[in-house]
Amino acid sequence: MSLSSFASSAGRGLLLLRRQQNIAANILASSSSTRLRLLHRGSSYRALATDTGGIDTTTTAKRGHVHKDHHQKNGPRGVPPISICMQDMDDRTLVNFASIENHTAREEVLRRHIMDVDLVPYTDACATFATIEAINKQGHYLVALPYKIGIFSATFVGVTAIPMVFHLPTIEWFNVWAVTTDVPELRDLETPLEVSIWSWNWMEPPLGLASFVLLCMQYVRGQMLNLGMKPYTGWIKAHRGQKLANAFPQYDKKILIAYSETANFM
């Protein structure tokens, strides 16, 4: 790539980034009478101005929970003590955290959305959120089972491969049980490295094949992501999010799916 084409590509990229930042800033700075909803597309949030009557982007106190900036005294720095609690953040800051896939922020976004839709205080919204959370976790045992099997299998194979290559008694037992090859003379089996020369004759094919299969699977997964296709985890999370949205049609579908997307399986 020439220097001029690289500079041109970089310039177009910066221009597109600035344009998106300006759009987001204009939406987030809209009047407090406009409801901000979070639309999920891919893995990002986008604020969308929709029907009137909703979210105050300057304070969270009106939702029924305490905004500490209004009640705490100034600290040694001359300002109120800093708070990293999502419940104390205004909507604009919360949207920024949710846009970088912060699950705690997306939980709080959902709680505030419940307040806006149901017209209930924060404590009641938390109770409804607990119900949504419980339904989102239904069936997690079966969903997480392939992951647990993979973790156990990989750990078992990785640990047992060491004695199968370097430990003479284990190698002799496996040779009698599965290989039945000739045993070298004792003077050729005096050190673990000499033992590994013998065992590598039959350990190399399965270990090499396993490594090649994993490499191919990793390549396939990368190409699936390049095409916009969802591997197993992405497909499961998308299905779970759609199921959650169908269970609570009164709430914004995009917010529910985005919340479900970042929730773990444990």
N, C-alpha and C positions, 0 to 999 in steps of 0.2 A: 504493500500500500504506500503510495507516495505521500510526501508531507502535506501537499495541498489538499488531497482527498481526505487525509486524516483530520486536518484542521476543519474542513467543511463538515465532516460527520460529527465532530465534537461540537461545532457551532450549532448544528441542527438539534443535537441532543440537549444542549443547554437551553436553547430556545423553547423546546417542548417542555422541559422541566419547569422553566419559569412560567410558562402558560398554565400548566397544571396547578402550580402553587398559587397563582393569582386567582384561578377559578375557585380553589378551595378556600382561600382567604375571603373572597367575596361572599361565598355561601355561609361561612362561619360567622361573618360579621353582619348578617342579615338581622332584621328586626326580631325582637323577642316574641312577637305575636306569630311568628312563622315556626312551625314544627320542623325540627331537624331530625331526619331519619337517616339511618346508616345503611346504605346499600352495599351488599357484598358482591364483588365480582372478582373471580380468581381468588386472591388471598388478601384483598385490600378493602377498606371501608371507603365509601364516598358519602358525603353529606348531601342530602337532597331536600330542597324546599318543597313542601307538600301543603296539605290543607292547613288552615289556620287553627290556632287555639292550643299551643302546646308548651314548648320548652323555653325556659328562661336561660339564656346563654351567659348571664353575668353572675348568677348565684344559684346555689342549690338549697338555700334556706327555705324557699317557698315550697319545696317538695316535702317538707315535714321532718328533715333531718338537719342537724346542726352544721353550719358552715363555720368552722373554728376561727377563720380570719376575722369574724365580726365580734368574737367574744374573748379572744386571748389578748393579754397585755403584750406590749412590745418587749422584746428580749434585749440582750446586750448590744445587738446590732442595730437597735432602733426600729426594728420591724417585728411583727409577730413571729413566733417560732415556726420554722418550716414544717410542713406536714406532707408525707408521702402517701397518706391514706386516700384511696380512690373515692371514698364517700365524701371527702372534704373538697374535692376538685370541682371546678365549674365545668360546664358541658364542653366548652371548647377544648380545654386541656384533656378532658376524658376522651373526646373524639380522637385527639392526636395519639394518645396511648393505644386506643383501640385499633387505629390504623396500622400500627406496627405489630398487630396480633398479640397484644397483651391480654391474656385471658381474664385477669382480674378486672381490667377496664371493661371488657366486653360483658362481664357479669353485671357490673354496675350500670352499664348502658341499658341492659335488659331490665334491670330493676326500675330504672327511671322511666323506661318505655311502658312498663306495666302501670306505673303511677299515672302516666298521661292517658293511657287507654281506659283504665278502670276508674280513674278519678279517686284514688285511695291514698292514704298516707304511706310513708316509707315502710313502716312496720308491717302493714298489710301486704305491700308489694313484696317484701322479703318472704312472707309466708307463701305467696303464689310462686315466687321464684324457687323456693324449696321443692314445691311440687313439680315444676318444670325440670329442675335438676334431677329429681328422682326418676322421672320418666326418661330423661336423656341417658341415664345409666342402666336402664333395663337391658338385659341380655349381654352385659359387658363380659361376663364370664366366658361365654362361647366365642365372642368376638376376639377376646384376648388370648384364647387357647392356642391358636397357631403361633403367636409370638412367644408364649411360654414354652411350647414344644421346641421352637427354634432355639431359644436361649438354653434350655436344658441339653438339647442335642449337641449344639456347638460347644458348650462347656465340657460335656462328657467326651466328645471326640478329641477336643483339643488337649485335655488332660491325659487321656489314655494313649494318645499318639506318642508321648514322650517315653514311657516305658516300653512301648511296642517297638521303638527304634533303638533305645540305648540300654535297656535292662535285660541282661542275659536270661535269667529264669523265666521272665515273661515271654521273651522271644522263643525260648525252647518249648514252652508250653504251647504257644500259638503255632509253632512249626509242626508239632505233633498233631495238633487238632485240625489245622486248616491247610498247611502248606506242604508238608512232608518232603522238604528238600534235604539234600545232604548237609550234615553238620561239619563245619570246618574243624581243623585240628585245634587243640586247646591253646597252642602257642599263637594262633591267629585270633583268639578271643580273650586276650588278657586285659584290654582296656575298653571302655565304653565306645570309643571311636572305632576300634576294630570290630566290635560287636555290631555297630551301626552299618559297617560296610556289608556285612552278611545280611542283616535284616532289611537293608535298603533295596535288596533285589526284589522283594515282594511288596514293600511299603511304598515304593516310588509310584507305581501305577495308580493305586487308589488315591493317594494324596495329590498327585499331579492332576488326575482327572477331576477330583473335587474342586481343586483350585481353578481349573479351566471352566467348570460348570458355573461356579460362583462368578467368575469374570464375565461369562456370557450373560448370566442373569442380570448382573449390574449394568452391562451394556444395553440390554433390552429395556431395563427400567429407565435409563437415561434417555433413550430414544422415545419411549412412551411419554416422558415429561416434555420432550421437545415438540411432540405432536399435540400436546394438550390433553393426552389421555391420563387417566388416573390409575396408578397402581393400586394394590389391595388396600392400603391404609387410606388413600384418598377416596376410593370408592366406598369403603365402609363409612367414613365420616360424612360423605355426601348423602348416602342413604339414611344415616342416622339423623342428619339435619333435616332432611325432607320429611321423615317420619315425625319429628318433633314439631315441624311447622304444621303438618296436617292435624296433629293432636291439639294445637292451640291456634285455630284459624283467626281468632280475634286479634292476635298480635302480628306485628310486621314479620313477614316471612324471612326477609333478608337478615334481620337482626337475630332471629332464632337460629338460622342456619350458620351465621357467623359465630354465634356463641357455641353452638355444638361442634363446630369445626376445630376450635382450639381446646376443647375439653378433652382430657386424657381418658384412657381406658381403665384406669385403676380406681 
